[in-house]
Amino acid sequence: MTPAIAQRPRDAAATRLIAHGAAERVRNVVSMTRRNLVHISREPMQLSDVTIQPVLFTVLFIYLFGGAIPIPGGGSYTDFILAGLLALNLTTSTMGTAVGLATDLHEGIIDRFRTLPMWRPAVLVGRSVADLLTACLCALVVAVTGLAVGWRTSAGPLRVVAGFALVLFFAYSLSWVAACVGLNSKSPESAASFGFIVLFPLAFVSNAMVPTQHMPGWLQAAADWNPVSAVTAAARQLWDNPNPSASIAAWPMQHPIEASLAWSVLILAVAAPLASRYFRRRTTE
Amino acid sequence: MADTMIEADGLFKSYGETRALAGVSFSVPAGSVLGLLGPNGAGKTTAVRILTTLARPDAGQAGVAGIDVLAHPAAVRRLIGVAAQDATLDGLLTGRQNLVLVGELSGMRTGQARTRAAGLLELFELADAADRVVKGYSGGMRRRLDLAASLLTRPPVLFLDEPTTGLDPVSRQRVWEVIRDLTGSGVTLLLTTQYLDEADALADRIVVVNHGQVIADGTPRELKERSRSAHVEVTLAEPGPEAAGVIAPLVGGQVSVSAHGLRLSAAVDSAPGLATALVRALDQAGMLVDNIEVRQPSLDDVFFALTGAQIPGDNNGSGAKGTSAGHAGPGASAAERESEGAQP
């Protein structure tokens, strides 16, 4: 009855209509990244968790707990805490990804994207790239604040950069977990609760703020296998900062660089495909 | 026959318990305008969502430019422009940034997108507001920007879902002009509307939907002729008791006579030459006719005749359009959104 509706795109021209070349994908991601950065520029308070919070945390932790927490194996608390502060701030800032995506899904704009011949995953990838850029800003703020309050490293520039890169890579992988949460949230508000329910315990039950040696046994085991601990210990090791976890027998504490890379790759490998599946499901009717 | 550019064939779609479409079929020949006309909740938006790859039907087929929408949605997206019923814009970007973003995501180069955006902002009289954040736009400005976004890549097939809902009369005329210009350039257009005069003014063919089904299909003229709702009114110079008997066979129905016997009126099929025939018959019977008026049915009459119900709130014909509660009320459109399930 409907000869007009043929399964036409068999010919080359039609296939070209469908395919997205690598260059087009990159352009789409750049466009979406720019859009998200414009959003941030409109509401700069969105950036408070990567600018004001790190400064506050750095000052609070160093002056409040600095004198009270002895570091097993010696060393200054300021040198010890900086990697931990970096991991803490970057971990909790991934909440922004969850909230941002949940917000997008509630805006009419998502229907516009869905009728455009764009490479769809650019919605997610653009978001994650924008969040990585704000994470870089966060890292810079932490480093500058740290230097101002006396953090020092004797490591060479390459090792210093490698330490930051490891933590940023971890934060990037974690932002895909946050994306999964945002894509399953009924509202931006419920996406925000992810931060308090998951991210804060994840960041605090670790060696980031305090050495794990003083924790009860079960908690210490959890902390030693927490990816945040591996990432923090890896940065401390690369920066030649005090790293009491080096004396702990758990495998990730003995091999923190390998462990943090493995965690990040694993999280990314699971969360990224899952997020694109959730995205497809959320946008199907 | 011209090539079919848009085709819906036996579309069924339910959202939960709500049946939005119950077997809707229509087709739009290349270069023509189809008006999909119906009240809130009739299924217009659902049909558009299916044809624009946003929703999948439970049954039936959809085609755009001969491409199966369900099998090859990505190919269809390269050919269509869509202005949805709820303006699909980014509130935190400026009008210009919105258009450039849409252009880039449609495969245009940034420079090309900027040039085109500037032209469209001018066309829709948004140039002054172009660099303001869309969140601060009025409803009418948003709709015009949304229309501009749908035209950005000069798509050969356009879907405009209630393009003038919520617009003031001046903006509405402006949008009509733009649509007329477009159709002159060979674009195929599917337009949904609740406004009968809009369908009458813009569409080559009209498909009337109600409760998820097509209840009529034809040119505006055919639809008017199909309904038996033309009206004739004769005023005599002097009361003529036998006048009703004279014209009854000609109008083929009941003739009502006014109290003084001066004025006669009847519902008629709009037939050519009816007025002449009536005057001649009355003249031969020795009666003088002061005035005779044959009123063509409006599409409102047609819609009433077809659905047995008036457009909600639109109760005084063509004079009330754009002002009645059923059109502009945010509550009404929210109800349709809900019943048609804008979000799964």
Interface residues (C-beta under 8 A of the other chain):
Chain A: M1 T2 A4 I5 A6 Q7 R8 P9 A14 L17 I18 E24 R27 N28 S31 M32 R35 V38 H39 R42 E43 E107 G108 I109 I110 D111 R112 F113 R114 T115 L116 P117 M118 A122 R282 T284 E285
Chain B: D3 T4 E7 D9 Y15 S27 R49 T52 T53 L54 A55 R56 Q61 A62 G63 G66 I67 D68 A71 H72 A74 A75 R77 R78 L79 I80 V82 A84 D86 A87 T88 L89 D90 G91 L92 L93 Q97 L101 V102 E104 L105 S106 G107 V133 A149 G341 A342 Q343 P344
